[in-house]
Amino acid sequence: MKTQPIILTDQEIDRIIEMAWEDRTPFDAITAQFGLKEQEVIDVMRKEMKPSSFRMWRERVQGRATKHRAKSVVDDVRFKCALQKKISLNKISKRK
């Protein structure tokens, strides 16, 4: 029995592409947020990108440990800005 295809809005497709390009965003995060498996993400990228951009992305992602949580040596996969402690009420304090 086939499963129903997932219908994605343009905004969701843009966000999936953005997350797929990010080095530290694992495919598991895309699966959790959008319900797409790794192969489905690859299919979206192939369909939505120019062929040369898709090939560049595939070379970049292939074998990258941070894109696969099980292979990653990074425990905390969230990005933290070096200025994070200085940010208060959505304003960045002046550097001294």
C-alpha atoms as one frame of an Amber mdcrd trajectory, in Angstrom:
protein
   0.000   0.000   0.000   1.376   3.434  -0.987   1.422   6.309   1.462  -0.149
   9.649   0.652   2.329  12.124  -0.890   3.139  15.046   1.358   1.871  18.357
  -0.014   4.280  21.205   0.770   3.739  24.951   0.489   6.308  27.197  -1.164
   7.376  28.459   2.279   7.883  24.898   3.536   9.925  23.997   0.451  12.093
  27.090   0.977  12.655  26.151   4.633  13.512  22.532   3.735  16.085  23.739
   1.200  17.525  26.165   3.747  17.774  23.443   6.413  19.305  20.987   3.932
  22.052  23.502   3.023  22.899  24.164   6.685  25.865  22.042   7.718  24.760
  21.489  11.294  21.098  20.681  10.643  20.723  16.874  10.542  18.235  15.156
   8.254  16.533  13.957  11.454  15.509  17.558  12.199  13.910  17.880   8.753
  12.117  14.568   9.293  10.825  15.709  12.693   9.589  19.044  11.372   8.245
  18.107   7.934   7.890  14.313   7.961  10.296  13.861   5.026  12.869  11.082
   5.041  16.391  11.718   3.765  15.603  10.361   0.288  12.513  12.574   0.071
  14.626  15.613   0.987  17.059  14.646  -1.774  14.124  14.385  -4.202  12.861
  17.857  -3.189  16.345  19.306  -3.648  16.706  17.642  -7.060  13.320  18.965
  -8.196  13.646  22.527  -6.859  17.296  23.345  -7.601  19.273  23.882 -10.766
  21.194  20.727 -11.724  24.582  22.330 -10.990  23.417  23.543  -7.559  22.015
  20.120  -6.748  25.301  18.414  -7.669  27.246  20.905  -5.520  24.905  20.262
  -2.575  25.157  16.462  -2.954  28.958  16.609  -2.958  28.844  18.801   0.133
  26.387  16.598   2.047  27.594  13.145   1.050  29.328  11.560   4.000  29.060
  14.683   6.178  28.726  13.416   9.736  26.834  16.475  10.987  23.964  15.765
   8.577  23.416  12.378  10.227  22.867  12.543  13.974  24.020   8.937  14.495
  27.388   9.682  12.831  27.879  13.090  14.422  30.430  13.592  17.177  28.777
  16.894  18.105  26.625  16.440  21.204  24.924  19.823  21.057  23.890  20.378
  17.442  22.343  23.785  18.154  24.317  26.777  16.942  25.192  29.301  19.604
  26.467  32.725  18.699  29.601  33.895  20.513  27.714  37.109  21.348  24.737
  35.260  22.829  25.524  36.262  26.425  25.663  39.914  25.400  22.263  39.919
  23.688  19.523  41.403  25.833  15.938  42.317  24.851  16.732  41.709  21.164
  19.503  44.313  21.226  23.178  43.544  20.993  25.096  45.427  23.647  28.027
  47.521  22.535  31.376  45.820  22.545  33.911  47.346  24.885
